[in-house]
Amino acid sequence: MPIQAITIDFWNTLYDSRGGEGRDKDRFTTIMTNAERLGHSIDAAQLKAAQKAAWEHFNVVWREEKRTPSTRSMVQFLWENLAIAADAKALDEVTTSFEEGILQHPPSLLPGARETVMLLAESHYIALISDTAFSPGRVLKRIMERDGIAQYFSAFSFSDETGVSKPHEIAYSTALKGASCAPESAVHIGDIERTDIEGAKNYGMKAILFAGDPNARMNDEHKDLPTRADARAEAWADIPRLVQIFQ
């Protein structure tokens, strides 16, 4: 059955994850400024420990409940971990810093991604499926618009907007809603076996495991394990050929 639709993951597939150091620095500054205003003194070690605990909480929810906590709830968790009673100003300012820090310290499109998406969009319906963390979908979309790539996507399925994360089938059905094709005529490209690949295959789609970002930490979970993916791409340059194989 010919491939009519292609869905693509955001992190470590379409984009790399660079910029994290700068984002953390700005976020920590905002937290420390508000903590000081509230009469508390905290150091970098405390902040790093609190953020680590917040990420661990995120991962438990993400893995076990198939959803991603909102940025505000993560920020509330972080304040509670620091044992500081945050007021509305502290919650609002830190939430904004976590949500929009990516605009000042953005990730980059992976090599060949732009050119390949442009090529595929000439003959396929293209959609994005992303599990969001601190940066919500509306902000990730602004990054894509700024980079001139959003225009090639017909639909966006962000976990903070759908209320579910991959591998939940709603993540995929939302992305394919406007495609007018069966899942069997669609392929998903992503880097994580237990979310991207499992979800796509369970929904009836083809799947390509993307291994083109050497800094994709989540790949370590399954790099030595068998994959359910129909193909593996080492770079974006591989994608057109792999999609053609499914035709």
CYANA upper distance limits for C-alpha pairs under 8 A (distance plus 0.5 A):
  1 MET  CA    184 GLU  CA      7.68
  1 MET  CA    185 SER  CA      6.52
  1 MET  CA    246 PHE  CA      8.04
  1 MET  CA    247 GLN  CA      6.75
  2 PRO  CA    185 SER  CA      6.41
  2 PRO  CA    246 PHE  CA      7.20
  2 PRO  CA    247 GLN  CA      4.79
  3 ILE  CA    124 HIS  CA      8.24
  3 ILE  CA    184 GLU  CA      8.42
  3 ILE  CA    185 SER  CA      5.05
  3 ILE  CA    186 ALA  CA      5.84
  3 ILE  CA    187 VAL  CA      7.50
  3 ILE  CA    243 VAL  CA      7.73
  3 ILE  CA    246 PHE  CA      7.13
  3 ILE  CA    247 GLN  CA      6.32
  4 GLN  CA    123 SER  CA      8.27
  4 GLN  CA    124 HIS  CA      5.78
  4 GLN  CA    125 TYR  CA      6.79
  4 GLN  CA    179 ALA  CA      8.28
  4 GLN  CA    181 CYS  CA      7.47
  4 GLN  CA    185 SER  CA      6.06
  4 GLN  CA    186 ALA  CA      6.40
  5 ALA  CA    124 HIS  CA      5.85
  5 ALA  CA    125 TYR  CA      5.02
  5 ALA  CA    126 ILE  CA      6.41
  5 ALA  CA    127 ALA  CA      8.30
  5 ALA  CA    176 LEU  CA      8.05
  5 ALA  CA    179 ALA  CA      7.01
  5 ALA  CA    181 CYS  CA      8.04
  5 ALA  CA    185 SER  CA      7.08
  5 ALA  CA    186 ALA  CA      5.06
  5 ALA  CA    187 VAL  CA      7.03
  6 ILE  CA    124 HIS  CA      7.27
  6 ILE  CA    125 TYR  CA      6.68
  6 ILE  CA    126 ILE  CA      5.50
  6 ILE  CA    127 ALA  CA      6.90
  6 ILE  CA    186 ALA  CA      6.10
  6 ILE  CA    187 VAL  CA      5.52
  6 ILE  CA    188 HIS  CA      6.31
  6 ILE  CA    189 ILE  CA      8.07
  7 THR  CA    126 ILE  CA      6.28
  7 THR  CA    127 ALA  CA      5.15
  7 THR  CA    128 LEU  CA      5.91
  7 THR  CA    129 ILE  CA      7.00
  7 THR  CA    175 ALA  CA      7.69
  7 THR  CA    176 LEU  CA      8.48
  7 THR  CA    186 ALA  CA      8.05
  7 THR  CA    187 VAL  CA      6.81
  7 THR  CA    188 HIS  CA      5.14
  7 THR  CA    189 ILE  CA      6.76
  8 ILE  CA     13 THR  CA      7.92
  8 ILE  CA     14 LEU  CA      7.57
  8 ILE  CA    126 ILE  CA      8.19
  8 ILE  CA    127 ALA  CA      6.81
  8 ILE  CA    128 LEU  CA      5.35
  8 ILE  CA    129 ILE  CA      6.39
  8 ILE  CA    188 HIS  CA      6.30
  8 ILE  CA    189 ILE  CA      5.39
  8 ILE  CA    190 GLY  CA      6.76
  9 ASP  CA     13 THR  CA      6.23
  9 ASP  CA     14 LEU  CA      6.83
  9 ASP  CA    128 LEU  CA      6.45
  9 ASP  CA    129 ILE  CA      5.65
  9 ASP  CA    130 SER  CA      5.93
  9 ASP  CA    188 HIS  CA      8.32
  9 ASP  CA    189 ILE  CA      6.72
  9 ASP  CA    190 GLY  CA      5.52
  9 ASP  CA    191 ASP  CA      8.12
  9 ASP  CA    196 ASP  CA      8.03
 10 PHE  CA     14 LEU  CA      5.42
 10 PHE  CA     15 TYR  CA      6.29
 10 PHE  CA    128 LEU  CA      7.45
 10 PHE  CA    129 ILE  CA      7.42
 10 PHE  CA    130 SER  CA      5.99
 11 TRP  CA     15 TYR  CA      5.77
 11 TRP  CA     16 ASP  CA      6.52
 11 TRP  CA     17 SER  CA      6.99
 11 TRP  CA    130 SER  CA      7.94
 12 ASN  CA     16 ASP  CA      5.12
 12 ASN  CA     17 SER  CA      6.85
 12 ASN  CA    110 LEU  CA      8.37
 12 ASN  CA    191 ASP  CA      7.14
 12 ASN  CA    212 GLY  CA      8.41
 12 ASN  CA    213 ASP  CA      6.26
 12 ASN  CA    215 ASN  CA      8.25
 12 ASN  CA    216 ALA  CA      6.08
 13 THR  CA    110 LEU  CA      7.72
 13 THR  CA    189 ILE  CA      7.99
 13 THR  CA    190 GLY  CA      6.31
 13 THR  CA    191 ASP  CA      6.61
 13 THR  CA    210 PHE  CA      6.81
 13 THR  CA    211 ALA  CA      8.38
 13 THR  CA    212 GLY  CA      7.69
 13 THR  CA    213 ASP  CA      7.43
 14 LEU  CA    109 LEU  CA      6.40
 14 LEU  CA    110 LEU  CA      6.45
 14 LEU  CA    113 ALA  CA      6.61
 15 TYR  CA    107 PRO  CA      6.74
 15 TYR  CA    108 SER  CA      5.92
 15 TYR  CA    109 LEU  CA      4.79
 15 TYR  CA    110 LEU  CA      5.71
 16 ASP  CA    107 PRO  CA      6.15
 16 ASP  CA    108 SER  CA      6.12
 16 ASP  CA    109 LEU  CA      6.80
 16 ASP  CA    110 LEU  CA      6.39
 16 ASP  CA    213 ASP  CA      7.19
 16 ASP  CA    215 ASN  CA      8.18
 16 ASP  CA    216 ALA  CA      8.19
 17 SER  CA    107 PRO  CA      5.78
 17 SER  CA    108 SER  CA      7.95
 17 SER  CA    215 ASN  CA      8.29
 17 SER  CA    216 ALA  CA      8.27
 18 ARG  CA    106 PRO  CA      7.57
 18 ARG  CA    107 PRO  CA      5.31
 18 ARG  CA    108 SER  CA      7.44
 19 GLY  CA     23 ARG  CA      6.77
 19 GLY  CA    102 ILE  CA      7.86
 19 GLY  CA    105 HIS  CA      5.32
 19 GLY  CA    106 PRO  CA      6.02
 19 GLY  CA    107 PRO  CA      6.14
 20 GLY  CA     24 ASP  CA      6.54
 20 GLY  CA    105 HIS  CA      7.76
 21 GLU  CA     25 LYS  CA      6.71
 22 GLY  CA     26 ASP  CA      6.85
 22 GLY  CA    105 HIS  CA      6.40
 23 ARG  CA     27 ARG  CA      6.63
 23 ARG  CA     98 PHE  CA      8.20
 23 ARG  CA    101 GLY  CA      5.79
 23 ARG  CA    102 ILE  CA      6.82
 23 ARG  CA    104 GLN  CA      8.16
 23 ARG  CA    105 HIS  CA      6.40
 24 ASP  CA     28 PHE  CA      6.42
 25 LYS  CA     29 THR  CA      6.72
 26 ASP  CA     30 THR  CA      6.87
 26 ASP  CA     97 SER  CA      7.75
 26 ASP  CA    101 GLY  CA      7.65
 27 ARG  CA     31 ILE  CA      6.80
 27 ARG  CA     94 VAL  CA      7.35
 27 ARG  CA     97 SER  CA      6.11
 27 ARG  CA     98 PHE  CA      6.55
 27 ARG  CA    101 GLY  CA      7.82
 28 PHE  CA     32 MET  CA      6.56
 28 PHE  CA     44 ALA  CA      8.36
 28 PHE  CA     47 LEU  CA      7.50
 29 THR  CA     33 THR  CA      6.55
 30 THR  CA     34 ASN  CA      6.78
 30 THR  CA     93 GLU  CA      7.70
 30 THR  CA     94 VAL  CA      6.53
 30 THR  CA     97 SER  CA      7.55
 31 ILE  CA     35 ALA  CA      6.51
 31 ILE  CA     90 ALA  CA      8.11
 31 ILE  CA     94 VAL  CA      6.65
 32 MET  CA     36 GLU  CA      6.55
 32 MET  CA     41 SER  CA      8.04
 32 MET  CA     42 ILE  CA      7.17
 32 MET  CA     43 ASP  CA      8.48
 33 THR  CA     37 ARG  CA      6.80
 34 ASN  CA     38 LEU  CA      6.72
 34 ASN  CA     90 ALA  CA      6.17
 35 ALA  CA     39 GLY  CA      6.85
 35 ALA  CA     40 HIS  CA      5.59
 35 ALA  CA     41 SER  CA      7.02
 35 ALA  CA     42 ILE  CA      7.82
 35 ALA  CA     84 ILE  CA      8.05
 35 ALA  CA     90 ALA  CA      8.45
 36 GLU  CA     40 HIS  CA      5.48
 36 GLU  CA     41 SER  CA      6.26
 38 LEU  CA     86 ALA  CA      8.21
 40 HIS  CA     84 ILE  CA      8.13
 42 ILE  CA     46 GLN  CA      6.85
 42 ILE  CA     47 LEU  CA      7.72
 43 ASP  CA     47 LEU  CA      6.94
 44 ALA  CA     48 LYS  CA      6.59
 45 ALA  CA     49 ALA  CA      6.66
 46 GLN  CA     50 ALA  CA      6.63
 46 GLN  CA     82 LEU  CA      7.91
 47 LEU  CA     51 GLN  CA      6.60
 47 LEU  CA     82 LEU  CA      8.25
 48 LYS  CA     52 LYS  CA      6.54
 49 ALA  CA     53 ALA  CA      6.72
 50 ALA  CA     54 ALA  CA      6.70
 50 ALA  CA     78 LEU  CA      6.18
 50 ALA  CA     81 ASN  CA      6.33
 50 ALA  CA     82 LEU  CA      6.93
 51 GLN  CA     55 TRP  CA      6.71
 51 GLN  CA     78 LEU  CA      6.95
 52 LYS  CA     56 GLU  CA      6.73
 53 ALA  CA     57 HIS  CA      6.70
 53 ALA  CA     78 LEU  CA      8.15
 53 ALA  CA     81 ASN  CA      8.20
 54 ALA  CA     58 PHE  CA      6.66
 54 ALA  CA     74 MET  CA      6.77
 54 ALA  CA     77 PHE  CA      6.93
 54 ALA  CA     78 LEU  CA      6.38
 55 TRP  CA     59 ASN  CA      6.64
 56 GLU  CA     60 VAL  CA      6.84
 57 HIS  CA     61 VAL  CA      6.97
 58 PHE  CA     62 TRP  CA      6.47
 58 PHE  CA     68 THR  CA      7.36
 58 PHE  CA     69 PRO  CA      6.92
 58 PHE  CA     74 MET  CA      8.02
 58 PHE  CA    133 ALA  CA      8.43
 59 ASN  CA     63 ARG  CA      6.38
 60 VAL  CA     64 GLU  CA      6.33
 60 VAL  CA     65 GLU  CA      8.28
 61 VAL  CA     65 GLU  CA      5.66
 61 VAL  CA     66 LYS  CA      7.36
 61 VAL  CA     67 ARG  CA      7.00
 61 VAL  CA     68 THR  CA      7.04
 61 VAL  CA     69 PRO  CA      7.58
 62 TRP  CA     66 LYS  CA      5.59
 62 TRP  CA     67 ARG  CA      5.60
 62 TRP  CA     68 THR  CA      5.72
 62 TRP  CA     69 PRO  CA      8.15
 62 TRP  CA    165 SER  CA      7.66
 63 ARG  CA     67 ARG  CA      8.31
 66 LYS  CA    164 VAL  CA      6.26
 66 LYS  CA    165 SER  CA      5.57
 66 LYS  CA    166 LYS  CA      7.07
 66 LYS  CA    167 PRO  CA      7.55
 66 LYS  CA    168 HIS  CA      6.96
 67 ARG  CA    159 SER  CA      7.16
 67 ARG  CA    160 ASP  CA      8.48
 67 ARG  CA    163 GLY  CA      6.64
 67 ARG  CA    164 VAL  CA      4.77
 67 ARG  CA    165 SER  CA      5.01
 67 ARG  CA    166 LYS  CA      8.28
 68 THR  CA    131 ASP  CA      7.46
 68 THR  CA    132 THR  CA      7.14
 68 THR  CA    133 ALA  CA      7.11
 68 THR  CA    159 SER  CA      6.89
 68 THR  CA    160 ASP  CA      7.04
 68 THR  CA    163 GLY  CA      8.01
 68 THR  CA    164 VAL  CA      7.43
 68 THR  CA    165 SER  CA      6.86
 69 PRO  CA     73 SER  CA      6.90
 69 PRO  CA     74 MET  CA      7.11
 69 PRO  CA    133 ALA  CA      7.86
 69 PRO  CA    160 ASP  CA      8.11
 70 SER  CA     74 MET  CA      6.84
 70 SER  CA    133 ALA  CA      7.96
 70 SER  CA    134 PHE  CA      8.05
 70 SER  CA    160 ASP  CA      7.07
 71 THR  CA     75 VAL  CA      6.68
 71 THR  CA     95 THR  CA      6.85
 71 THR  CA     98 PHE  CA      7.71
 71 THR  CA     99 GLU  CA      7.26
 71 THR  CA    133 ALA  CA      7.41
 71 THR  CA    134 PHE  CA      5.62
 71 THR  CA    135 SER  CA      7.86
 71 THR  CA    136 PRO  CA      7.99
 72 ARG  CA     76 GLN  CA      6.65
 72 ARG  CA     91 LEU  CA      7.82
 72 ARG  CA     95 THR  CA      6.04
 73 SER  CA     77 PHE  CA      6.67
 74 MET  CA     78 LEU  CA      6.71
 74 MET  CA    134 PHE  CA      8.38
 75 VAL  CA     79 TRP  CA      6.80
 75 VAL  CA     91 LEU  CA      7.47
 75 VAL  CA     94 VAL  CA      7.52
 75 VAL  CA     95 THR  CA      6.70
 76 GLN  CA     80 GLU  CA      6.72
 76 GLN  CA     86 ALA  CA      8.44
 76 GLN  CA     91 LEU  CA      7.54
 77 PHE  CA     81 ASN  CA      6.62
 78 LEU  CA     82 LEU  CA      6.86
 79 TRP  CA     83 ALA  CA      6.82
 79 TRP  CA     84 ILE  CA      6.06
 79 TRP  CA     85 ALA  CA      7.45
 79 TRP  CA     86 ALA  CA      6.97
 80 GLU  CA     84 ILE  CA      6.46
 80 GLU  CA     85 ALA  CA      7.53
 86 ALA  CA     90 ALA  CA      6.10
 86 ALA  CA     91 LEU  CA      6.77
 87 ASP  CA     91 LEU  CA      6.78
 88 ALA  CA     92 ASP  CA      6.48
 89 LYS  CA     93 GLU  CA      6.47
 90 ALA  CA     94 VAL  CA      6.47
 91 LEU  CA     95 THR  CA      6.39
 92 ASP  CA     96 THR  CA      6.64
 93 GLU  CA     97 SER  CA      6.68
 94 VAL  CA     98 PHE  CA      6.64
 95 THR  CA     99 GLU  CA      6.53
 96 THR  CA    100 GLU  CA      6.29
 96 THR  CA    101 GLY  CA      8.26
 97 SER  CA    101 GLY  CA      5.81
 98 PHE  CA    102 ILE  CA      8.46
 98 PHE  CA    134 PHE  CA      6.23
 98 PHE  CA    135 SER  CA      7.27
 99 GLU  CA    134 PHE  CA      6.01
 99 GLU  CA    135 SER  CA      5.02
 99 GLU  CA    136 PRO  CA      6.80
 99 GLU  CA    139 VAL  CA      7.75
100 GLU  CA    104 GLN  CA      8.15
100 GLU  CA    135 SER  CA      7.13
100 GLU  CA    139 VAL  CA      7.12
101 GLY  CA    105 HIS  CA      6.83
101 GLY  CA    135 SER  CA      8.46
102 ILE  CA    106 PRO  CA      5.26
102 ILE  CA    107 PRO  CA      7.97
102 ILE  CA    135 SER  CA      7.46
102 ILE  CA    139 VAL  CA      8.41
103 LEU  CA    139 VAL  CA      8.14
103 LEU  CA    143 ILE  CA      7.35
106 PRO  CA    143 ILE  CA      7.87
109 LEU  CA    113 ALA  CA      6.80
109 LEU  CA    114 ARG  CA      7.64
110 LEU  CA    213 ASP  CA      7.80
110 LEU  CA    236 TRP  CA      8.45
111 PRO  CA    235 ALA  CA      8.30
111 PRO  CA    236 TRP  CA      7.52
112 GLY  CA    116 THR  CA      6.53
112 GLY  CA    235 ALA  CA      8.20
112 GLY  CA    236 TRP  CA      5.86
112 GLY  CA    237 ALA  CA      6.77
113 ALA  CA    117 VAL  CA      6.51
113 ALA  CA    236 TRP  CA      6.17
114 ARG  CA    118 MET  CA      6.66
114 ARG  CA    149 ILE  CA      7.15
115 GLU  CA    119 LEU  CA      6.76
116 THR  CA    120 LEU  CA      6.62
116 THR  CA    236 TRP  CA      7.12
116 THR  CA    237 ALA  CA      7.54
116 THR  CA    239 ILE  CA      8.05
116 THR  CA    240 PRO  CA      7.77
117 VAL  CA    121 ALA  CA      6.44
117 VAL  CA    152 TYR  CA      7.65
118 MET  CA    122 GLU  CA      7.27
118 MET  CA    152 TYR  CA      7.06
119 LEU  CA    123 SER  CA      8.32
120 LEU  CA    124 HIS  CA      6.32
120 LEU  CA    126 ILE  CA      8.30
120 LEU  CA    240 PRO  CA      7.73
121 ALA  CA    125 TYR  CA      6.83
121 ALA  CA    126 ILE  CA      6.67
121 ALA  CA    152 TYR  CA      6.54
121 ALA  CA    153 PHE  CA      8.29
125 TYR  CA    153 PHE  CA      8.03
125 TYR  CA    154 SER  CA      7.12
125 TYR  CA    179 ALA  CA      6.71
126 ILE  CA    152 TYR  CA      7.33
126 ILE  CA    153 PHE  CA      5.46
126 ILE  CA    154 SER  CA      6.25
126 ILE  CA    155 ALA  CA      7.68
127 ALA  CA    153 PHE  CA      5.58
127 ALA  CA    154 SER  CA      6.08
127 ALA  CA    155 ALA  CA      5.21
127 ALA  CA    156 PHE  CA      6.24
127 ALA  CA    157 SER  CA      8.21
127 ALA  CA    175 ALA  CA      6.22
127 ALA  CA    176 LEU  CA      7.76
128 LEU  CA    153 PHE  CA      7.38
128 LEU  CA    155 ALA  CA      6.89
128 LEU  CA    156 PHE  CA      5.32
128 LEU  CA    157 SER  CA      6.48
128 LEU  CA    158 PHE  CA      8.46
128 LEU  CA    175 ALA  CA      7.21
129 ILE  CA    156 PHE  CA      6.68
129 ILE  CA    157 SER  CA      5.18
129 ILE  CA    158 PHE  CA      6.51
129 ILE  CA    171 ALA  CA      7.17
129 ILE  CA    172 TYR  CA      7.61
129 ILE  CA    175 ALA  CA      7.09
130 SER  CA    137 GLY  CA      8.33
130 SER  CA    157 SER  CA      6.78
130 SER  CA    158 PHE  CA      5.48
130 SER  CA    159 SER  CA      6.87
130 SER  CA    165 SER  CA      8.29
130 SER  CA    166 LYS  CA      8.50
131 ASP  CA    158 PHE  CA      6.49
131 ASP  CA    159 SER  CA      5.45
131 ASP  CA    160 ASP  CA      8.03
131 ASP  CA    165 SER  CA      6.01
131 ASP  CA    166 LYS  CA      7.26
132 THR  CA    136 PRO  CA      6.14
132 THR  CA    137 GLY  CA      7.06
132 THR  CA    158 PHE  CA      6.99
132 THR  CA    159 SER  CA      6.29
132 THR  CA    160 ASP  CA      6.74
135 SER  CA    139 VAL  CA      6.78
135 SER  CA    140 LEU  CA      7.16
136 PRO  CA    140 LEU  CA      6.90
136 PRO  CA    158 PHE  CA      8.23
136 PRO  CA    160 ASP  CA      6.84
137 GLY  CA    141 LYS  CA      6.52
137 GLY  CA    158 PHE  CA      5.86
137 GLY  CA    159 SER  CA      8.18
137 GLY  CA    160 ASP  CA      7.18
137 GLY  CA    161 GLU  CA      7.73
138 ARG  CA    142 ARG  CA      7.00
139 VAL  CA    143 ILE  CA      7.05
140 LEU  CA    144 MET  CA      6.94
141 LYS  CA    145 GLU  CA      6.60
141 LYS  CA    150 ALA  CA      7.42
142 ARG  CA    146 ARG  CA      6.52
143 ILE  CA    147 ASP  CA      6.72
144 MET  CA    148 GLY  CA      6.72
144 MET  CA    149 ILE  CA      5.90
144 MET  CA    150 ALA  CA      5.46
145 GLU  CA    149 ILE  CA      6.53
145 GLU  CA    150 ALA  CA      5.46
145 GLU  CA    151 GLN  CA      7.73
149 ILE  CA    153 PHE  CA      8.16
154 SER  CA    178 GLY  CA      8.24
155 ALA  CA    175 ALA  CA      6.13
155 ALA  CA    176 LEU  CA      8.10
155 ALA  CA    178 GLY  CA      7.97
156 PHE  CA    174 THR  CA      8.36
156 PHE  CA    175 ALA  CA      6.42
157 SER  CA    161 GLU  CA      7.86
157 SER  CA    162 THR  CA      7.32
157 SER  CA    171 ALA  CA      6.53
157 SER  CA    172 TYR  CA      8.04
157 SER  CA    174 THR  CA      6.48
157 SER  CA    175 ALA  CA      5.80
158 PHE  CA    162 THR  CA      6.70
158 PHE  CA    165 SER  CA      8.41
158 PHE  CA    171 ALA  CA      8.08
159 SER  CA    163 GLY  CA      5.97
159 SER  CA    164 VAL  CA      5.67
159 SER  CA    165 SER  CA      5.47
159 SER  CA    166 LYS  CA      8.45
159 SER  CA    171 ALA  CA      7.64
160 ASP  CA    164 VAL  CA      7.87
162 THR  CA    170 ILE  CA      8.02
162 THR  CA    171 ALA  CA      7.51
162 THR  CA    174 THR  CA      8.38
164 VAL  CA    168 HIS  CA      6.85
164 VAL  CA    170 ILE  CA      7.47
164 VAL  CA    171 ALA  CA      7.01
165 SER  CA    171 ALA  CA      6.66
166 LYS  CA    171 ALA  CA      6.48
166 LYS  CA    172 TYR  CA      8.43
166 LYS  CA    195 THR  CA      5.37
166 LYS  CA    196 ASP  CA      6.75
166 LYS  CA    199 GLY  CA      6.42
167 PRO  CA    171 ALA  CA      7.79
167 PRO  CA    194 ARG  CA      7.69
167 PRO  CA    195 THR  CA      5.06
167 PRO  CA    196 ASP  CA      6.83
167 PRO  CA    197 ILE  CA      8.37
167 PRO  CA    198 GLU  CA      6.62
167 PRO  CA    199 GLY  CA      4.23
167 PRO  CA    200 ALA  CA      7.71
168 HIS  CA    172 TYR  CA      8.04
168 HIS  CA    199 GLY  CA      6.70
169 GLU  CA    173 SER  CA      6.64
169 GLU  CA    199 GLY  CA      6.97
169 GLU  CA    200 ALA  CA      8.38
169 GLU  CA    202 ASN  CA      8.27
169 GLU  CA    203 TYR  CA      6.53
170 ILE  CA    174 THR  CA      6.23
171 ALA  CA    175 ALA  CA      7.12
172 TYR  CA    176 LEU  CA      6.77
172 TYR  CA    199 GLY  CA      8.25
172 TYR  CA    200 ALA  CA      7.63
172 TYR  CA    203 TYR  CA      7.95
173 SER  CA    177 LYS  CA      6.32
176 LEU  CA    180 SER  CA      8.07
176 LEU  CA    181 CYS  CA      8.27
176 LEU  CA    183 PRO  CA      8.43
181 CYS  CA    185 SER  CA      6.72
181 CYS  CA    186 ALA  CA      8.08
182 ALA  CA    186 ALA  CA      7.65
183 PRO  CA    187 VAL  CA      8.38
183 PRO  CA    203 TYR  CA      7.27
183 PRO  CA    204 GLY  CA      5.84
183 PRO  CA    205 MET  CA      5.35
184 GLU  CA    204 GLY  CA      6.05
184 GLU  CA    205 MET  CA      5.44
184 GLU  CA    206 LYS  CA      7.25
185 SER  CA    205 MET  CA      7.46
185 SER  CA    206 LYS  CA      8.32
186 ALA  CA    205 MET  CA      5.94
186 ALA  CA    206 LYS  CA      6.74
187 VAL  CA    200 ALA  CA      8.17
187 VAL  CA    205 MET  CA      5.95
187 VAL  CA    206 LYS  CA      4.89
187 VAL  CA    207 ALA  CA      5.75
187 VAL  CA    208 ILE  CA      7.72
187 VAL  CA    243 VAL  CA      8.34
188 HIS  CA    196 ASP  CA      7.90
188 HIS  CA    197 ILE  CA      8.10
188 HIS  CA    200 ALA  CA      6.74
188 HIS  CA    205 MET  CA      7.45
188 HIS  CA    206 LYS  CA      6.85
188 HIS  CA    207 ALA  CA      5.32
188 HIS  CA    208 ILE  CA      6.69
189 ILE  CA    196 ASP  CA      7.89
189 ILE  CA    197 ILE  CA      8.49
189 ILE  CA    207 ALA  CA      6.51
189 ILE  CA    208 ILE  CA      5.33
189 ILE  CA    209 LEU  CA      6.64
189 ILE  CA    210 PHE  CA      6.80
190 GLY  CA    196 ASP  CA      5.77
190 GLY  CA    197 ILE  CA      7.39
190 GLY  CA    207 ALA  CA      8.36
190 GLY  CA    208 ILE  CA      7.08
190 GLY  CA    209 LEU  CA      6.00
190 GLY  CA    210 PHE  CA      5.78
191 ASP  CA    196 ASP  CA      7.16
191 ASP  CA    197 ILE  CA      8.38
191 ASP  CA    209 LEU  CA      5.90
191 ASP  CA    210 PHE  CA      5.14
191 ASP  CA    211 ALA  CA      6.65
191 ASP  CA    216 ALA  CA      8.35
191 ASP  CA    218 MET  CA      8.21
191 ASP  CA    219 ASN  CA      7.15
192 ILE  CA    196 ASP  CA      5.83
192 ILE  CA    197 ILE  CA      7.07
192 ILE  CA    209 LEU  CA      7.79
192 ILE  CA    218 MET  CA      6.86
192 ILE  CA    219 ASN  CA      6.70
192 ILE  CA    222 HIS  CA      8.39
193 GLU  CA    197 ILE  CA      5.28
193 GLU  CA    198 GLU  CA      6.57
193 GLU  CA    209 LEU  CA      7.79
193 GLU  CA    222 HIS  CA      7.23
193 GLU  CA    227 THR  CA      7.31
193 GLU  CA    228 ARG  CA      8.26
194 ARG  CA    198 GLU  CA      5.78
194 ARG  CA    199 GLY  CA      8.00
195 THR  CA    199 GLY  CA      6.14
196 ASP  CA    200 ALA  CA      6.68
197 ILE  CA    201 LYS  CA      6.57
197 ILE  CA    207 ALA  CA      6.37
197 ILE  CA    208 ILE  CA      7.88
197 ILE  CA    209 LEU  CA      7.30
197 ILE  CA    228 ARG  CA      7.21
197 ILE  CA    229 ALA  CA      6.48
198 GLU  CA    202 ASN  CA      6.46
198 GLU  CA    228 ARG  CA      7.62
199 GLY  CA    203 TYR  CA      6.66
200 ALA  CA    204 GLY  CA      6.91
200 ALA  CA    205 MET  CA      5.64
200 ALA  CA    206 LYS  CA      7.20
200 ALA  CA    207 ALA  CA      6.69
201 LYS  CA    205 MET  CA      5.73
201 LYS  CA    206 LYS  CA      6.72
201 LYS  CA    207 ALA  CA      7.05
201 LYS  CA    228 ARG  CA      7.87
201 LYS  CA    229 ALA  CA      8.08
206 LYS  CA    229 ALA  CA      7.81
206 LYS  CA    230 ASP  CA      6.79
207 ALA  CA    228 ARG  CA      8.44
207 ALA  CA    229 ALA  CA      5.42
207 ALA  CA    230 ASP  CA      5.97
207 ALA  CA    231 ALA  CA      7.33
208 ILE  CA    229 ALA  CA      5.96
208 ILE  CA    230 ASP  CA      6.43
208 ILE  CA    231 ALA  CA      5.37
208 ILE  CA    232 ARG  CA      5.87
208 ILE  CA    233 ALA  CA      7.19
209 LEU  CA    229 ALA  CA      6.34
209 LEU  CA    230 ASP  CA      8.43
209 LEU  CA    231 ALA  CA      6.85
209 LEU  CA    232 ARG  CA      5.19
209 LEU  CA    233 ALA  CA      6.69
210 PHE  CA    232 ARG  CA      6.48
210 PHE  CA    233 ALA  CA      5.43
210 PHE  CA    234 GLU  CA      6.85
210 PHE  CA    235 ALA  CA      7.85
211 ALA  CA    219 ASN  CA      8.07
211 ALA  CA    232 ARG  CA      7.63
211 ALA  CA    233 ALA  CA      6.39
211 ALA  CA    234 GLU  CA      5.42
211 ALA  CA    235 ALA  CA      7.42
212 GLY  CA    233 ALA  CA      7.24
212 GLY  CA    234 GLU  CA      5.06
212 GLY  CA    235 ALA  CA      4.94
212 GLY  CA    236 TRP  CA      7.55
213 ASP  CA    235 ALA  CA      8.39
216 ALA  CA    220 ASP  CA      8.40
218 MET  CA    222 HIS  CA      8.46
219 ASN  CA    223 LYS  CA      6.23
222 HIS  CA    226 PRO  CA      8.17
222 HIS  CA    227 THR  CA      8.46
231 ALA  CA    242 LEU  CA      7.57
233 ALA  CA    238 ASP  CA      6.16
233 ALA  CA    239 ILE  CA      6.98
233 ALA  CA    242 LEU  CA      8.43
234 GLU  CA    238 ASP  CA      7.30
235 ALA  CA    239 ILE  CA      7.92
238 ASP  CA    242 LEU  CA      6.89
239 ILE  CA    243 VAL  CA      6.60
240 PRO  CA    244 GLN  CA      6.63
241 ARG  CA    245 ILE  CA      6.90
242 LEU  CA    246 PHE  CA      7.42
243 VAL  CA    247 GLN  CA      7.45
